[in-house]
Amino acid sequence: MNESYLETTDRKPNRFWKAERQDNNLIITEGIVGTEGQKTITEFESWDNCEDRIDELTDDMLDKGYDFLFDDDDTNYEPLKKGEWFEVIYTKILPLYKRAILNYPKDHYTYFQLQWTGQGFALGLTKNIEENYWEYITDETFDESDCSLNDVYHILEAIPYEDDEGYLVDIERQEWPKNEQEIYDLEYFMLNTMLALMCQELMADAELQPYLSNIKKRVIVATDRPLQPFKYLAAPIKERKKMVTLLIKEEATKLLILDLWADQLKDKGAQLLERFK
């Protein structure tokens, strides 16, 4: 990370903290929002050491109650709180699935599929296990970029989408995830797990029992990738925990994700996969 900007949102006056690297120099600026703040400059032997220190200090400030913000050039700040990405999508999409199911005729359905296609969320609910039919529950008002972890990294790390000549800028980082493909892999894994949790909640909903009580097969898919552990991308443990803290709010969900992401599948992760065999 070559730049980090955080603010407090739970105290008055709100304070800000900014760390940025210029060559091998670490520049820290902090103070009350609306002021220029106080600036300190520390020189390191290499830019790698400088960026490592930014990561350490950023973690310390998050522990002290600071939060990431979308854009440090915008005076109308919108806090990007820990867990916002996962929580916002979940609470927005779950009611859409419930409404879509209630629009079906009451019947003894046996096949239940929740899917993310890369363009929207979809539902499959049929009496034929082999039919594999699905339809979108999101319409033209849904912005698929809301689900993009690629956008999260562009925003949080102030990575421009285009260079000065208008060409798209690929994300390249020193730590995991190092590139856009690894970010996409993480995104699909997170969305698959999210859909599995939604499926469990929908199956337990008393109002949906006339539709879902006879389900024989449940399928979770994110862009053709089935629900599975995430061990094929062996990120360092520290980076896994950092991603989980950044994207997820609920402690139980954090533990579930880390179980599915462990070097060896365990505990709640194994139990979840067992339910979807």
N, C-alpha and C positions, 0 to 999 in steps of 0.2 A: 504494500500500500504506500503510495507516494504522497497522499494527502488525506486528511481526515478532519471532519467538522462535526461538532456535537454541541447540543444545548441542553440546559435544564428546562423542564416544562412543569415541574411540580413545586416551584418555589418562586418567590418574588423578592427582588427583581430577577428575571431570568438571566442566566449567565451563559456565555459561550466559551468553547475551547477549540482551537484550530491548530493542527500540526501539518506541516508541509516540508518536503525535501527540496532543496535547491543544491544540486551537485552533492557534496558530502555534508552539507549543512542542514541541521534540523532547526526549523523555525517554529517556535510555539508562541501563539498569540491567545490571550485569554482575558476575560473581563465581563462587564455587564453588557447585555445586548443593547445595541444602539450607540455604543462607544467604540473607539478604536482599540481599546484594550492595551495590555502591556505585552511587549514582545521580548523573547529571549532567543538567542542563537547559540547552538552547540555544534561544534565540528567533530565529525567522525572519521575514522581511517578509511572507510569505504562507504559507498551508497547502500550496499547490502546491510551493513551495520546500522546505518541511519534508518532504513525502512523497518528493520527488525525492532528498533526502538520505538518507532511510530506505532507499530502493532501492539507492543507491550503497554505503552502509555494509553492507547485507545481503549484497551481492555480494562485498564485501571479506571479510566474516566467513566466507562459504561457501568462498572461496579459501583461507582459513586453516585449513580442516578442520572448521568447524562445520556442523551439519545442521539442517534444519527438524524440528520435533516436532509431533505431532498436536495436543496440547492443553496449554497452559501452566498450566491450572488443575488438572491431574491430576498427582499425585505419582508415579504409575507411568507414566513417559514411554515412548512407543514411537517411536523415531526414524523419520522419513519421509526416507529417504536419497535422494540424487539417483538417478534412474533406477528407483526402486522401482515406480512405477505400470506402466511398460512391461514391466519384467522380471518382475514378479510375475504379470501376466496371461499373458504369453508362456509362462513355464515351467509354469503351471498348466493352460493350455488345450491346448498342443501334445500332451502325452501322451493327452489325451482324444480328440483327432482320430486319433491313431495306433491307439488301442484300438478306436475305432469302425470304422475301415477294416478292421482285422483280424477284426472280427466279420462282415464281408461274405463271401459265398462267393468263392473265387478265380475270377476271370473277366477277360476282356479289356475292361475298362471304357474308355469313350472320353470321358466327361464328368465333370469334377471341379470341384466348387464349395465354397468356404468362405465362410460368411456370418455376419455379426452382425446380428441382427434388432432389437436394442434390448431384447430379453427374454432372449436367450441366443445361444450359438454353434450353428451348424447345418452339416451336411455334405450335399452332393449327390454321389452316385457312381452313374452309370448307364451303360448301353450306347447310349442314345439321346441324341444331342447336343441335340435339340430338346425333350426331356422336361422339363427344369428342375425335377426333383424333389429335395427336400431334407428332412432330418429333424434334430431337435435332438440334439446330443451332450451337452448339459448338462441336468441334471434339476432337481427341486425344491430340491435342496440348494444350487444355484448362486445366488448373490446378484448380480443384474445391477448393483447399485449399486457393486460392485467396479470396474466399468469406467467409472464416472462421473467425468469431470473436473470436473463441477459440484461434486461432493462434495469433490474435492481442494481447490478454491478456498474452499469453506466452511470446511474444516479449517485450511488453511495461513494464511488471512487472518482467522480468528476471526469469520467472518460468520455470524450466527445464522440458523437455518432458519426461525424464526418470530419475530414481534415480540411485544411484551408482551400484545397482544390475541389472539394465536394465529394471526395471518394469516401466510402464507408470505412470506418476504423474497426479493425478486429481487436478483440480483447486479448491482451497478452500480459500475464501476471507472473511474478516470481514464485508465488506460493499457490497451492492448490485451492480452487480450480484454476489451472494455468491458462486455459483457452476456452473458446466458446463451446467446443464440443463437450468438454467436461462440465461446463455450466448446463448445457442441454441435458446431459445424462443425469445430473443432480435434479434438474427440474422434473424430468419424467418420473424418477424415483419418488420424489416428494408428492407429485400429483397422483401417482398410483396408490401410495399409502393413504393419501387424503380420500380418494374414492372408496377405498376399503373401509375406512372409518365411517364415511357417509352411508355406505351400504349397511353396515351393522346398525347404525342409528335408525335408518329407514325400516329395516327388518323388525326392529323392536318397537316401532311406532304403532300404538293400538289402533289408530285411525286407518292405518294401511294394512291391517291384518286380513281384511276381505280380499286383498289383491296379492299379498305376499306370503300367506300362511302355508301355501303348498309348493313353494319354490324348491326345485330339486338341484338346480345348477345356478351358481353365481359366478359372474365373470367380471374381472376388473382389467381394463386395458387403457394405456396411455400411448397414443401414436404407435399402435401395433406391438407395444411392449407389455407383456403380462406382469402381474404383481409378482415380485421376486425380491430376494435379498440384494443388497447393493455392494457385495463384496468384490465385484469385478473391477471396481475403482478403489484401490486401496489408498485412500488419502490418509495422511498422518492423523493420529487420534486427536491431536490438538486442533487440527483444521476441521475435523468432523464436528467436534463440540462447538467450535466457533460458528460454523454454518447453522447448526441446530439452534443455538442461542439467538442468532440473528433472525432466523425465519419463523421460529415457533414460540408460542407463548406458554401453552399448557405443559406443565412438568411431565404429566403422564405421556403426552404425545412425544415429547423430547426423548424420553426413555425408550419408547417404542421404536422411534426412528433409529436411535443408536443401537438397539438390539438388531434391527434389520440390517444395519450398516456395519455390524461387528465383523471381525475376521472370521468368526465362527458364529453362525446363527444361534440365538439363545432366547430364553425367557419369553417375553410378551411377543417378540417378533416371530418366534417359532409357533406360538399359539395362534397368531393372526393368520399365518400362511396355512396352518392346519385347517382352519375354518373355510378356506377358499379352495381346498383340493377338489 
